[in-house]
Amino acid sequence: MLSTKLKLNVAAVSALVALAVTSDSALAQKKYDTGATDTEIKIGNIMPYSGPASAYGVIGKIEQAYFKMINDQGGVNGRKINFITYDDGYSPPKTVEQARKLVESDEVLFIFGPLGTASNSAIQKYMNSKQVPQLFVATGATKFGEPKEFPWTMGWQPPYQSESRVYAAHLLKTKPDAKIGILYQNDDFGKDMLKGLKDGLGAKAASMIVAEESYEVSEPTIDSHIVNIKAKGADVFFSFTIPKSSAQSLKKVAELGWKPVYYQSNVGASVGSVLKPAGFENAQGIMSAAYAKDGADAQWDNDEGMKKFYAFLAKYAPDANKADGSVVYGYGQAQTVVQVLKQAGDNLTRENIMKQAASLKDFVPDTLLPGVKINTSATDFYPIQQLQITQFKGEKYELLGEIIDGQLSN
């Protein structure tokens, strides 16, 4: 009898040991840093919901709506996304304040998609010293794709220098005798666009560029700069500007009766938030470069990716303007970060978030142009580097030529 009881006890102990080992194994598979639990992933965000770049605020609203859709579908690997987004008014000191709040008070796992070159510059060293991902920043400045110096910071959209190199290649092919006038924002955004253009023009830059004017984002109007550029005899105009200044440029060029070949940087080329307010009649023929589909262009009505985008808007953001490039941008950016979270699985450490962000292979969000793919690696922190020249006709952009790779090396 004693022998039987002993056998039973041994069996029971063995079962408990096996259960404990199994439980330990299961626990070992789950790794969390601050901001992640079995049920939640806390993500921070900083946007200019007010101030001179408030037109971009819709990006944060679309991202919030996208994460709500994901949560309604059960979340990511069973966890709901808690998206905490703050306004910085496009003011770098305020960005610093909000970043500290998100990291130290809200204790987010990472900050995703903070917008603006100066804003992200202000928090880059802080985020890297804290070893908290500053992931998919909403700016194309090249300084946000340098993994050796800043391993916790990564961009998302094409680098500005890649974009303006594409413009240079197009101009040299179509108008090699151009007299170029340039308006650029006096910060890393504008200077990156200017550098890329000059690099792309090469030795011809010195003779082709007849006027350069920089403006401060705080200036109420850029009209005087346009007048100065026209007076220098430019017949090609590059507007390296953000939405408010982009719309002013279009209006002033039209008011002066000036008819240059007109290139508008992608960040200020939205149909809904720039061209329509400036007047479609003033935007005819202007060129830009795109990597994403135009949400208002009927050519995408039967596109499988855009069908998902339109269904999302109908249910989660019915008041959003599908013609606004920022709406398309927010969706694609949010879809990319969800992919990173999916790849991260149950290893939700900050280190693994960056590792997965740097391990994207031919990922194609619903809203990117055919042929444009997201690829990253431990030495390539520029997810998108392909663009296509576009020209505005009627009430939409038309794609010109082929996809061009503006590859930059880290």
VENVENCOR-V850433 format. One line per field, one symbol per residue. psi: psi as a letter, one per 40 degrees, with the letter a starting at -180 (. if undefined). burial: # if it has 16 or more other C-alpha atoms within 10 Angstrom, else .. Layout:
BEGIN
psi=???
burial=???
END
This chain:
BEGIN
psi=ddddddddddddddddddddddddddddehhiiheiadeihhhiihigeiaefededdddddddddddddddeeahfehihhhhhiheefhdddddddddddddddfidihhfihhddddddeddddddefhhghfigiehdeefgdddgeehiadiiidddddddddddddddgefihhhhhihgaddddddddddddddbdeddddhehhhiiidehdiedddddddddeehehhhggiidddddddddddddeehfihhhhidefehddecdddehddeeheiiahieiiheeheeedehddddddddddddefdeiheehddddddddddddddddddddbegfiddddddddefhhfhgideiihehihhiidehfgdhehihhihhhbfiihhhaihhhfhii.
burial=...............................######...#########..#################.##...##..##############.###.###.##..###################..##..#################..###################..#......########..##############...#..########.#....#..##..##...#####################.....#################.###.###############...#....##..##.##..##...#####################.########.#########...######..######..#############..#####...#####...
END
